[in-house]
Amino acid sequence: MHDALAQLSLITLTPWKIIGLLGTLLFTARWFVQFYATRKNKKVTVPMSFWYLSVSGSVLTLAYFIWGKNDSVGIIQTAFPMLVSFYNVFAHLRHKNPTETVKPGGPED
């Protein structure tokens, strides 16, 4: 039993594993950011940094699952939340910088 625990405590770090761990750290950090923002505003708040951490963490974790581990379960598990995170970032950017349109028959005509 003691030998098994000793073997579990030894972690072999490869470059891909470091990328995967960094992605997991970033993805997990988003919850601390959201918790802090909610406490600060005294209401449930999801700041944009939550979504940026989601995107960056998901991209790194997905890269690890694709090239570092070749794990189809990890790929599927990571791909959908990443798409949702990208959508939320793009929706925010689109809403923040709306393009101006000139209506026909306006003051310029």
Phi and psi restraints in degrees (range 20) as a CNS / XPLOR table:
assign (resid 1 and name C) (resid 2 and name N)
       (resid 2 and name CA) (resid 2 and name C) 1.0 -63.4 20.0 2
assign (resid 2 and name N) (resid 2 and name CA)
       (resid 2 and name C) (resid 3 and name N) 1.0 -38.0 20.0 2
assign (resid 2 and name C) (resid 3 and name N)
       (resid 3 and name CA) (resid 3 and name C) 1.0 -64.4 20.0 2
assign (resid 3 and name N) (resid 3 and name CA)
       (resid 3 and name C) (resid 4 and name N) 1.0 -38.9 20.0 2
assign (resid 3 and name C) (resid 4 and name N)
       (resid 4 and name CA) (resid 4 and name C) 1.0 -64.8 20.0 2
assign (resid 4 and name N) (resid 4 and name CA)
       (resid 4 and name C) (resid 5 and name N) 1.0 -40.0 20.0 2
assign (resid 4 and name C) (resid 5 and name N)
       (resid 5 and name CA) (resid 5 and name C) 1.0 -67.1 20.0 2
assign (resid 5 and name N) (resid 5 and name CA)
       (resid 5 and name C) (resid 6 and name N) 1.0 -36.6 20.0 2
assign (resid 5 and name C) (resid 6 and name N)
       (resid 6 and name CA) (resid 6 and name C) 1.0 -65.7 20.0 2
assign (resid 6 and name N) (resid 6 and name CA)
       (resid 6 and name C) (resid 7 and name N) 1.0 -38.7 20.0 2
assign (resid 6 and name C) (resid 7 and name N)
       (resid 7 and name CA) (resid 7 and name C) 1.0 -69.5 20.0 2
assign (resid 7 and name N) (resid 7 and name CA)
       (resid 7 and name C) (resid 8 and name N) 1.0 -34.0 20.0 2
assign (resid 7 and name C) (resid 8 and name N)
       (resid 8 and name CA) (resid 8 and name C) 1.0 -70.1 20.0 2
assign (resid 8 and name N) (resid 8 and name CA)
       (resid 8 and name C) (resid 9 and name N) 1.0 -29.0 20.0 2
assign (resid 8 and name C) (resid 9 and name N)
       (resid 9 and name CA) (resid 9 and name C) 1.0 -78.1 20.0 2
assign (resid 9 and name N) (resid 9 and name CA)
       (resid 9 and name C) (resid 10 and name N) 1.0 -14.9 20.0 2
assign (resid 9 and name C) (resid 10 and name N)
       (resid 10 and name CA) (resid 10 and name C) 1.0 -89.0 20.0 2
assign (resid 10 and name N) (resid 10 and name CA)
       (resid 10 and name C) (resid 11 and name N) 1.0 119.6 20.0 2
assign (resid 10 and name C) (resid 11 and name N)
       (resid 11 and name CA) (resid 11 and name C) 1.0 -112.5 20.0 2
assign (resid 11 and name N) (resid 11 and name CA)
       (resid 11 and name C) (resid 12 and name N) 1.0 126.6 20.0 2
assign (resid 11 and name C) (resid 12 and name N)
       (resid 12 and name CA) (resid 12 and name C) 1.0 -88.3 20.0 2
assign (resid 12 and name N) (resid 12 and name CA)
       (resid 12 and name C) (resid 13 and name N) 1.0 118.6 20.0 2
assign (resid 12 and name C) (resid 13 and name N)
       (resid 13 and name CA) (resid 13 and name C) 1.0 -96.5 20.0 2
assign (resid 13 and name N) (resid 13 and name CA)
       (resid 13 and name C) (resid 14 and name N) 1.0 125.3 20.0 2
assign (resid 13 and name C) (resid 14 and name N)
       (resid 14 and name CA) (resid 14 and name C) 1.0 -115.4 20.0 2
assign (resid 14 and name N) (resid 14 and name CA)
       (resid 14 and name C) (resid 15 and name N) 1.0 164.3 20.0 2
assign (resid 14 and name C) (resid 15 and name N)
       (resid 15 and name CA) (resid 15 and name C) 1.0 -56.1 20.0 2
assign (resid 15 and name N) (resid 15 and name CA)
       (resid 15 and name C) (resid 16 and name N) 1.0 -40.5 20.0 2
assign (resid 15 and name C) (resid 16 and name N)
       (resid 16 and name CA) (resid 16 and name C) 1.0 -67.9 20.0 2
assign (resid 16 and name N) (resid 16 and name CA)
       (resid 16 and name C) (resid 17 and name N) 1.0 -36.8 20.0 2
assign (resid 16 and name C) (resid 17 and name N)
       (resid 17 and name CA) (resid 17 and name C) 1.0 -66.6 20.0 2
assign (resid 17 and name N) (resid 17 and name CA)
       (resid 17 and name C) (resid 18 and name N) 1.0 -36.7 20.0 2
assign (resid 17 and name C) (resid 18 and name N)
       (resid 18 and name CA) (resid 18 and name C) 1.0 -63.9 20.0 2
assign (resid 18 and name N) (resid 18 and name CA)
       (resid 18 and name C) (resid 19 and name N) 1.0 -41.3 20.0 2
assign (resid 18 and name C) (resid 19 and name N)
       (resid 19 and name CA) (resid 19 and name C) 1.0 -62.0 20.0 2
assign (resid 19 and name N) (resid 19 and name CA)
       (resid 19 and name C) (resid 20 and name N) 1.0 -44.8 20.0 2
assign (resid 19 and name C) (resid 20 and name N)
       (resid 20 and name CA) (resid 20 and name C) 1.0 -63.0 20.0 2
assign (resid 20 and name N) (resid 20 and name CA)
       (resid 20 and name C) (resid 21 and name N) 1.0 -42.0 20.0 2
assign (resid 20 and name C) (resid 21 and name N)
       (resid 21 and name CA) (resid 21 and name C) 1.0 -67.3 20.0 2
assign (resid 21 and name N) (resid 21 and name CA)
       (resid 21 and name C) (resid 22 and name N) 1.0 -38.6 20.0 2
assign (resid 21 and name C) (resid 22 and name N)
       (resid 22 and name CA) (resid 22 and name C) 1.0 -63.6 20.0 2
assign (resid 22 and name N) (resid 22 and name CA)
       (resid 22 and name C) (resid 23 and name N) 1.0 -42.0 20.0 2
assign (resid 22 and name C) (resid 23 and name N)
       (resid 23 and name CA) (resid 23 and name C) 1.0 -61.2 20.0 2
assign (resid 23 and name N) (resid 23 and name CA)
       (resid 23 and name C) (resid 24 and name N) 1.0 -42.6 20.0 2
assign (resid 23 and name C) (resid 24 and name N)
       (resid 24 and name CA) (resid 24 and name C) 1.0 -64.8 20.0 2
assign (resid 24 and name N) (resid 24 and name CA)
       (resid 24 and name C) (resid 25 and name N) 1.0 -40.0 20.0 2
assign (resid 24 and name C) (resid 25 and name N)
       (resid 25 and name CA) (resid 25 and name C) 1.0 -62.5 20.0 2
assign (resid 25 and name N) (resid 25 and name CA)
       (resid 25 and name C) (resid 26 and name N) 1.0 -45.5 20.0 2
assign (resid 25 and name C) (resid 26 and name N)
       (resid 26 and name CA) (resid 26 and name C) 1.0 -64.2 20.0 2
assign (resid 26 and name N) (resid 26 and name CA)
       (resid 26 and name C) (resid 27 and name N) 1.0 -43.4 20.0 2
assign (resid 26 and name C) (resid 27 and name N)
       (resid 27 and name CA) (resid 27 and name C) 1.0 -64.1 20.0 2
assign (resid 27 and name N) (resid 27 and name CA)
       (resid 27 and name C) (resid 28 and name N) 1.0 -36.6 20.0 2
assign (resid 27 and name C) (resid 28 and name N)
       (resid 28 and name CA) (resid 28 and name C) 1.0 -74.0 20.0 2
assign (resid 28 and name N) (resid 28 and name CA)
       (resid 28 and name C) (resid 29 and name N) 1.0 -35.1 20.0 2
assign (resid 28 and name C) (resid 29 and name N)
       (resid 29 and name CA) (resid 29 and name C) 1.0 -61.0 20.0 2
assign (resid 29 and name N) (resid 29 and name CA)
       (resid 29 and name C) (resid 30 and name N) 1.0 -26.1 20.0 2
assign (resid 29 and name C) (resid 30 and name N)
       (resid 30 and name CA) (resid 30 and name C) 1.0 -60.7 20.0 2
assign (resid 30 and name N) (resid 30 and name CA)
       (resid 30 and name C) (resid 31 and name N) 1.0 -31.6 20.0 2
assign (resid 30 and name C) (resid 31 and name N)
       (resid 31 and name CA) (resid 31 and name C) 1.0 -69.7 20.0 2
assign (resid 31 and name N) (resid 31 and name CA)
       (resid 31 and name C) (resid 32 and name N) 1.0 -35.1 20.0 2
assign (resid 31 and name C) (resid 32 and name N)
       (resid 32 and name CA) (resid 32 and name C) 1.0 -68.4 20.0 2
assign (resid 32 and name N) (resid 32 and name CA)
       (resid 32 and name C) (resid 33 and name N) 1.0 -37.9 20.0 2
assign (resid 32 and name C) (resid 33 and name N)
       (resid 33 and name CA) (resid 33 and name C) 1.0 -63.4 20.0 2
assign (resid 33 and name N) (resid 33 and name CA)
       (resid 33 and name C) (resid 34 and name N) 1.0 -45.0 20.0 2
assign (resid 33 and name C) (resid 34 and name N)
       (resid 34 and name CA) (resid 34 and name C) 1.0 -65.8 20.0 2
assign (resid 34 and name N) (resid 34 and name CA)
       (resid 34 and name C) (resid 35 and name N) 1.0 -40.3 20.0 2
assign (resid 34 and name C) (resid 35 and name N)
       (resid 35 and name CA) (resid 35 and name C) 1.0 -61.8 20.0 2
assign (resid 35 and name N) (resid 35 and name CA)
       (resid 35 and name C) (resid 36 and name N) 1.0 -45.0 20.0 2
assign (resid 35 and name C) (resid 36 and name N)
       (resid 36 and name CA) (resid 36 and name C) 1.0 -63.0 20.0 2
assign (resid 36 and name N) (resid 36 and name CA)
       (resid 36 and name C) (resid 37 and name N) 1.0 -45.0 20.0 2
assign (resid 36 and name C) (resid 37 and name N)
       (resid 37 and name CA) (resid 37 and name C) 1.0 -63.8 20.0 2
assign (resid 37 and name N) (resid 37 and name CA)
       (resid 37 and name C) (resid 38 and name N) 1.0 -39.4 20.0 2
assign (resid 37 and name C) (resid 38 and name N)
       (resid 38 and name CA) (resid 38 and name C) 1.0 -66.2 20.0 2
assign (resid 38 and name N) (resid 38 and name CA)
       (resid 38 and name C) (resid 39 and name N) 1.0 -43.2 20.0 2
assign (resid 38 and name C) (resid 39 and name N)
       (resid 39 and name CA) (resid 39 and name C) 1.0 -63.3 20.0 2
assign (resid 39 and name N) (resid 39 and name CA)
       (resid 39 and name C) (resid 40 and name N) 1.0 -42.5 20.0 2
assign (resid 39 and name C) (resid 40 and name N)
       (resid 40 and name CA) (resid 40 and name C) 1.0 -65.8 20.0 2
assign (resid 40 and name N) (resid 40 and name CA)
       (resid 40 and name C) (resid 41 and name N) 1.0 -41.9 20.0 2
assign (resid 40 and name C) (resid 41 and name N)
       (resid 41 and name CA) (resid 41 and name C) 1.0 -89.7 20.0 2
assign (resid 41 and name N) (resid 41 and name CA)
       (resid 41 and name C) (resid 42 and name N) 1.0 -7.1 20.0 2
assign (resid 41 and name C) (resid 42 and name N)
       (resid 42 and name CA) (resid 42 and name C) 1.0 57.4 20.0 2
assign (resid 42 and name N) (resid 42 and name CA)
       (resid 42 and name C) (resid 43 and name N) 1.0 28.7 20.0 2
assign (resid 42 and name C) (resid 43 and name N)
       (resid 43 and name CA) (resid 43 and name C) 1.0 -158.1 20.0 2
assign (resid 43 and name N) (resid 43 and name CA)
       (resid 43 and name C) (resid 44 and name N) 1.0 159.7 20.0 2
assign (resid 43 and name C) (resid 44 and name N)
       (resid 44 and name CA) (resid 44 and name C) 1.0 -63.2 20.0 2
assign (resid 44 and name N) (resid 44 and name CA)
       (resid 44 and name C) (resid 45 and name N) 1.0 123.2 20.0 2
assign (resid 44 and name C) (resid 45 and name N)
       (resid 45 and name CA) (resid 45 and name C) 1.0 -136.1 20.0 2
assign (resid 45 and name N) (resid 45 and name CA)
       (resid 45 and name C) (resid 46 and name N) 1.0 135.2 20.0 2
assign (resid 45 and name C) (resid 46 and name N)
       (resid 46 and name CA) (resid 46 and name C) 1.0 -118.9 20.0 2
assign (resid 46 and name N) (resid 46 and name CA)
       (resid 46 and name C) (resid 47 and name N) 1.0 98.3 20.0 2
assign (resid 46 and name C) (resid 47 and name N)
       (resid 47 and name CA) (resid 47 and name C) 1.0 -72.7 20.0 2
assign (resid 47 and name N) (resid 47 and name CA)
       (resid 47 and name C) (resid 48 and name N) 1.0 161.3 20.0 2
assign (resid 47 and name C) (resid 48 and name N)
       (resid 48 and name CA) (resid 48 and name C) 1.0 -61.9 20.0 2
assign (resid 48 and name N) (resid 48 and name CA)
       (resid 48 and name C) (resid 49 and name N) 1.0 -29.6 20.0 2
assign (resid 48 and name C) (resid 49 and name N)
       (resid 49 and name CA) (resid 49 and name C) 1.0 -61.6 20.0 2
assign (resid 49 and name N) (resid 49 and name CA)
       (resid 49 and name C) (resid 50 and name N) 1.0 -27.7 20.0 2
assign (resid 49 and name C) (resid 50 and name N)
       (resid 50 and name CA) (resid 50 and name C) 1.0 -57.8 20.0 2
assign (resid 50 and name N) (resid 50 and name CA)
       (resid 50 and name C) (resid 51 and name N) 1.0 -46.7 20.0 2
assign (resid 50 and name C) (resid 51 and name N)
       (resid 51 and name CA) (resid 51 and name C) 1.0 -73.1 20.0 2
assign (resid 51 and name N) (resid 51 and name CA)
       (resid 51 and name C) (resid 52 and name N) 1.0 -35.7 20.0 2
assign (resid 51 and name C) (resid 52 and name N)
       (resid 52 and name CA) (resid 52 and name C) 1.0 -65.0 20.0 2
assign (resid 52 and name N) (resid 52 and name CA)
       (resid 52 and name C) (resid 53 and name N) 1.0 -41.2 20.0 2
assign (resid 52 and name C) (resid 53 and name N)
       (resid 53 and name CA) (resid 53 and name C) 1.0 -65.5 20.0 2
assign (resid 53 and name N) (resid 53 and name CA)
       (resid 53 and name C) (resid 54 and name N) 1.0 -37.3 20.0 2
assign (resid 53 and name C) (resid 54 and name N)
       (resid 54 and name CA) (resid 54 and name C) 1.0 -62.0 20.0 2
assign (resid 54 and name N) (resid 54 and name CA)
       (resid 54 and name C) (resid 55 and name N) 1.0 -46.1 20.0 2
assign (resid 54 and name C) (resid 55 and name N)
       (resid 55 and name CA) (resid 55 and name C) 1.0 -64.9 20.0 2
assign (resid 55 and name N) (resid 55 and name CA)
       (resid 55 and name C) (resid 56 and name N) 1.0 -50.7 20.0 2
assign (resid 55 and name C) (resid 56 and name N)
       (resid 56 and name CA) (resid 56 and name C) 1.0 -65.0 20.0 2
assign (resid 56 and name N) (resid 56 and name CA)
       (resid 56 and name C) (resid 57 and name N) 1.0 -42.1 20.0 2
assign (resid 56 and name C) (resid 57 and name N)
       (resid 57 and name CA) (resid 57 and name C) 1.0 -64.0 20.0 2
assign (resid 57 and name N) (resid 57 and name CA)
       (resid 57 and name C) (resid 58 and name N) 1.0 -41.3 20.0 2
assign (resid 57 and name C) (resid 58 and name N)
       (resid 58 and name CA) (resid 58 and name C) 1.0 -66.0 20.0 2
assign (resid 58 and name N) (resid 58 and name CA)
       (resid 58 and name C) (resid 59 and name N) 1.0 -41.6 20.0 2
assign (resid 58 and name C) (resid 59 and name N)
       (resid 59 and name CA) (resid 59 and name C) 1.0 -62.5 20.0 2
assign (resid 59 and name N) (resid 59 and name CA)
       (resid 59 and name C) (resid 60 and name N) 1.0 -45.9 20.0 2
assign (resid 59 and name C) (resid 60 and name N)
       (resid 60 and name CA) (resid 60 and name C) 1.0 -65.7 20.0 2
assign (resid 60 and name N) (resid 60 and name CA)
       (resid 60 and name C) (resid 61 and name N) 1.0 -42.8 20.0 2
assign (resid 60 and name C) (resid 61 and name N)
       (resid 61 and name CA) (resid 61 and name C) 1.0 -66.6 20.0 2
assign (resid 61 and name N) (resid 61 and name CA)
       (resid 61 and name C) (resid 62 and name N) 1.0 -40.3 20.0 2
assign (resid 61 and name C) (resid 62 and name N)
       (resid 62 and name CA) (resid 62 and name C) 1.0 -64.1 20.0 2
assign (resid 62 and name N) (resid 62 and name CA)
       (resid 62 and name C) (resid 63 and name N) 1.0 -41.3 20.0 2
assign (resid 62 and name C) (resid 63 and name N)
       (resid 63 and name CA) (resid 63 and name C) 1.0 -59.2 20.0 2
assign (resid 63 and name N) (resid 63 and name CA)
       (resid 63 and name C) (resid 64 and name N) 1.0 -42.9 20.0 2
assign (resid 63 and name C) (resid 64 and name N)
       (resid 64 and name CA) (resid 64 and name C) 1.0 -61.0 20.0 2
assign (resid 64 and name N) (resid 64 and name CA)
       (resid 64 and name C) (resid 65 and name N) 1.0 -45.8 20.0 2
assign (resid 64 and name C) (resid 65 and name N)
       (resid 65 and name CA) (resid 65 and name C) 1.0 -69.1 20.0 2
assign (resid 65 and name N) (resid 65 and name CA)
       (resid 65 and name C) (resid 66 and name N) 1.0 -30.6 20.0 2
assign (resid 65 and name C) (resid 66 and name N)
       (resid 66 and name CA) (resid 66 and name C) 1.0 -78.1 20.0 2
assign (resid 66 and name N) (resid 66 and name CA)
       (resid 66 and name C) (resid 67 and name N) 1.0 -57.0 20.0 2
assign (resid 66 and name C) (resid 67 and name N)
       (resid 67 and name CA) (resid 67 and name C) 1.0 -97.8 20.0 2
assign (resid 67 and name N) (resid 67 and name CA)
       (resid 67 and name C) (resid 68 and name N) 1.0 -30.3 20.0 2
assign (resid 67 and name C) (resid 68 and name N)
       (resid 68 and name CA) (resid 68 and name C) 1.0 -84.1 20.0 2
assign (resid 68 and name N) (resid 68 and name CA)
       (resid 68 and name C) (resid 69 and name N) 1.0 -34.8 20.0 2
assign (resid 68 and name C) (resid 69 and name N)
       (resid 69 and name CA) (resid 69 and name C) 1.0 -123.8 20.0 2
assign (resid 69 and name N) (resid 69 and name CA)
       (resid 69 and name C) (resid 70 and name N) 1.0 -22.0 20.0 2
assign (resid 69 and name C) (resid 70 and name N)
       (resid 70 and name CA) (resid 70 and name C) 1.0 53.8 20.0 2
assign (resid 70 and name N) (resid 70 and name CA)
       (resid 70 and name C) (resid 71 and name N) 1.0 57.4 20.0 2
assign (resid 70 and name C) (resid 71 and name N)
       (resid 71 and name CA) (resid 71 and name C) 1.0 -115.3 20.0 2
assign (resid 71 and name N) (resid 71 and name CA)
       (resid 71 and name C) (resid 72 and name N) 1.0 106.4 20.0 2
assign (resid 71 and name C) (resid 72 and name N)
       (resid 72 and name CA) (resid 72 and name C) 1.0 -65.3 20.0 2
assign (resid 72 and name N) (resid 72 and name CA)
       (resid 72 and name C) (resid 73 and name N) 1.0 -33.2 20.0 2
assign (resid 72 and name C) (resid 73 and name N)
       (resid 73 and name CA) (resid 73 and name C) 1.0 -65.6 20.0 2
assign (resid 73 and name N) (resid 73 and name CA)
       (resid 73 and name C) (resid 74 and name N) 1.0 -44.3 20.0 2
assign (resid 73 and name C) (resid 74 and name N)
       (resid 74 and name CA) (resid 74 and name C) 1.0 -64.3 20.0 2
assign (resid 74 and name N) (resid 74 and name CA)
       (resid 74 and name C) (resid 75 and name N) 1.0 -37.5 20.0 2
assign (resid 74 and name C) (resid 75 and name N)
       (resid 75 and name CA) (resid 75 and name C) 1.0 -62.7 20.0 2
assign (resid 75 and name N) (resid 75 and name CA)
       (resid 75 and name C) (resid 76 and name N) 1.0 -49.3 20.0 2
assign (resid 75 and name C) (resid 76 and name N)
       (resid 76 and name CA) (resid 76 and name C) 1.0 -64.1 20.0 2
assign (resid 76 and name N) (resid 76 and name CA)
       (resid 76 and name C) (resid 77 and name N) 1.0 -41.9 20.0 2
assign (resid 76 and name C) (resid 77 and name N)
       (resid 77 and name CA) (resid 77 and name C) 1.0 -63.5 20.0 2
assign (resid 77 and name N) (resid 77 and name CA)
       (resid 77 and name C) (resid 78 and name N) 1.0 -31.0 20.0 2
assign (resid 77 and name C) (resid 78 and name N)
       (resid 78 and name CA) (resid 78 and name C) 1.0 -94.4 20.0 2
assign (resid 78 and name N) (resid 78 and name CA)
       (resid 78 and name C) (resid 79 and name N) 1.0 -31.6 20.0 2
assign (resid 78 and name C) (resid 79 and name N)
       (resid 79 and name CA) (resid 79 and name C) 1.0 -64.6 20.0 2
assign (resid 79 and name N) (resid 79 and name CA)
       (resid 79 and name C) (resid 80 and name N) 1.0 -45.7 20.0 2
assign (resid 79 and name C) (resid 80 and name N)
       (resid 80 and name CA) (resid 80 and name C) 1.0 -65.5 20.0 2
assign (resid 80 and name N) (resid 80 and name CA)
       (resid 80 and name C) (resid 81 and name N) 1.0 -49.8 20.0 2
assign (resid 80 and name C) (resid 81 and name N)
       (resid 81 and name CA) (resid 81 and name C) 1.0 -59.3 20.0 2
assign (resid 81 and name N) (resid 81 and name CA)
       (resid 81 and name C) (resid 82 and name N) 1.0 -31.9 20.0 2
assign (resid 81 and name C) (resid 82 and name N)
       (resid 82 and name CA) (resid 82 and name C) 1.0 -65.4 20.0 2
assign (resid 82 and name N) (resid 82 and name CA)
       (resid 82 and name C) (resid 83 and name N) 1.0 -41.6 20.0 2
assign (resid 82 and name C) (resid 83 and name N)
       (resid 83 and name CA) (resid 83 and name C) 1.0 -63.0 20.0 2
assign (resid 83 and name N) (resid 83 and name CA)
       (resid 83 and name C) (resid 84 and name N) 1.0 -41.1 20.0 2
assign (resid 83 and name C) (resid 84 and name N)
       (resid 84 and name CA) (resid 84 and name C) 1.0 -64.3 20.0 2
assign (resid 84 and name N) (resid 84 and name CA)
       (resid 84 and name C) (resid 85 and name N) 1.0 -40.9 20.0 2
assign (resid 84 and name C) (resid 85 and name N)
       (resid 85 and name CA) (resid 85 and name C) 1.0 -64.1 20.0 2
assign (resid 85 and name N) (resid 85 and name CA)
       (resid 85 and name C) (resid 86 and name N) 1.0 -45.4 20.0 2
assign (resid 85 and name C) (resid 86 and name N)
       (resid 86 and name CA) (resid 86 and name C) 1.0 -59.4 20.0 2
assign (resid 86 and name N) (resid 86 and name CA)
       (resid 86 and name C) (resid 87 and name N) 1.0 -44.2 20.0 2
assign (resid 86 and name C) (resid 87 and name N)
       (resid 87 and name CA) (resid 87 and name C) 1.0 -58.6 20.0 2
assign (resid 87 and name N) (resid 87 and name CA)
       (resid 87 and name C) (resid 88 and name N) 1.0 -45.4 20.0 2
assign (resid 87 and name C) (resid 88 and name N)
       (resid 88 and name CA) (resid 88 and name C) 1.0 -65.6 20.0 2
assign (resid 88 and name N) (resid 88 and name CA)
       (resid 88 and name C) (resid 89 and name N) 1.0 -37.9 20.0 2
assign (resid 88 and name C) (resid 89 and name N)
       (resid 89 and name CA) (resid 89 and name C) 1.0 -65.1 20.0 2
assign (resid 89 and name N) (resid 89 and name CA)
       (resid 89 and name C) (resid 90 and name N) 1.0 -47.2 20.0 2
assign (resid 89 and name C) (resid 90 and name N)
       (resid 90 and name CA) (resid 90 and name C) 1.0 -65.3 20.0 2
assign (resid 90 and name N) (resid 90 and name CA)
       (resid 90 and name C) (resid 91 and name N) 1.0 -38.4 20.0 2
assign (resid 90 and name C) (resid 91 and name N)
       (resid 91 and name CA) (resid 91 and name C) 1.0 -62.7 20.0 2
assign (resid 91 and name N) (resid 91 and name CA)
       (resid 91 and name C) (resid 92 and name N) 1.0 -40.8 20.0 2
assign (resid 91 and name C) (resid 92 and name N)
       (resid 92 and name CA) (resid 92 and name C) 1.0 -65.4 20.0 2
assign (resid 92 and name N) (resid 92 and name CA)
       (resid 92 and name C) (resid 93 and name N) 1.0 -45.9 20.0 2
assign (resid 92 and name C) (resid 93 and name N)
       (resid 93 and name CA) (resid 93 and name C) 1.0 -64.8 20.0 2
assign (resid 93 and name N) (resid 93 and name CA)
       (resid 93 and name C) (resid 94 and name N) 1.0 -38.0 20.0 2
assign (resid 93 and name C) (resid 94 and name N)
       (resid 94 and name CA) (resid 94 and name C) 1.0 -65.6 20.0 2
assign (resid 94 and name N) (resid 94 and name CA)
       (resid 94 and name C) (resid 95 and name N) 1.0 -41.1 20.0 2
assign (resid 94 and name C) (resid 95 and name N)
       (resid 95 and name CA) (resid 95 and name C) 1.0 -72.1 20.0 2
assign (resid 95 and name N) (resid 95 and name CA)
       (resid 95 and name C) (resid 96 and name N) 1.0 -34.5 20.0 2
assign (resid 95 and name C) (resid 96 and name N)
       (resid 96 and name CA) (resid 96 and name C) 1.0 -70.8 20.0 2
assign (resid 96 and name N) (resid 96 and name CA)
       (resid 96 and name C) (resid 97 and name N) 1.0 -36.3 20.0 2
assign (resid 96 and name C) (resid 97 and name N)
       (resid 97 and name CA) (resid 97 and name C) 1.0 -120.6 20.0 2
assign (resid 97 and name N) (resid 97 and name CA)
       (resid 97 and name C) (resid 98 and name N) 1.0 68.5 20.0 2
assign (resid 97 and name C) (resid 98 and name N)
       (resid 98 and name CA) (resid 98 and name C) 1.0 -68.4 20.0 2
assign (resid 98 and name N) (resid 98 and name CA)
       (resid 98 and name C) (resid 99 and name N) 1.0 144.1 20.0 2
assign (resid 98 and name C) (resid 99 and name N)
       (resid 99 and name CA) (resid 99 and name C) 1.0 -80.7 20.0 2
assign (resid 99 and name N) (resid 99 and name CA)
       (resid 99 and name C) (resid 100 and name N) 1.0 141.0 20.0 2
assign (resid 99 and name C) (resid 100 and name N)
       (resid 100 and name CA) (resid 100 and name C) 1.0 -84.7 20.0 2
assign (resid 100 and name N) (resid 100 and name CA)
       (resid 100 and name C) (resid 101 and name N) 1.0 136.9 20.0 2
assign (resid 100 and name C) (resid 101 and name N)
       (resid 101 and name CA) (resid 101 and name C) 1.0 -121.0 20.0 2
assign (resid 101 and name N) (resid 101 and name CA)
       (resid 101 and name C) (resid 102 and name N) 1.0 145.0 20.0 2
assign (resid 101 and name C) (resid 102 and name N)
       (resid 102 and name CA) (resid 102 and name C) 1.0 -103.3 20.0 2
assign (resid 102 and name N) (resid 102 and name CA)
       (resid 102 and name C) (resid 103 and name N) 1.0 124.8 20.0 2
assign (resid 102 and name C) (resid 103 and name N)
       (resid 103 and name CA) (resid 103 and name C) 1.0 -77.9 20.0 2
assign (resid 103 and name N) (resid 103 and name CA)
       (resid 103 and name C) (resid 104 and name N) 1.0 139.1 20.0 2
assign (resid 103 and name C) (resid 104 and name N)
       (resid 104 and name CA) (resid 104 and name C) 1.0 -61.8 20.0 2
assign (resid 104 and name N) (resid 104 and name CA)
       (resid 104 and name C) (resid 105 and name N) 1.0 141.3 20.0 2
assign (resid 104 and name C) (resid 105 and name N)
       (resid 105 and name CA) (resid 105 and name C) 1.0 83.8 20.0 2
assign (resid 105 and name N) (resid 105 and name CA)
       (resid 105 and name C) (resid 106 and name N) 1.0 12.4 20.0 2
assign (resid 105 and name C) (resid 106 and name N)
       (resid 106 and name CA) (resid 106 and name C) 1.0 -76.8 20.0 2
assign (resid 106 and name N) (resid 106 and name CA)
       (resid 106 and name C) (resid 107 and name N) 1.0 -169.0 20.0 2
assign (resid 106 and name C) (resid 107 and name N)
       (resid 107 and name CA) (resid 107 and name C) 1.0 -63.0 20.0 2
assign (resid 107 and name N) (resid 107 and name CA)
       (resid 107 and name C) (resid 108 and name N) 1.0 -20.9 20.0 2
assign (resid 107 and name C) (resid 108 and name N)
       (resid 108 and name CA) (resid 108 and name C) 1.0 -74.9 20.0 2
assign (resid 108 and name N) (resid 108 and name CA)
       (resid 108 and name C) (resid 109 and name N) 1.0 -24.9 20.0 2
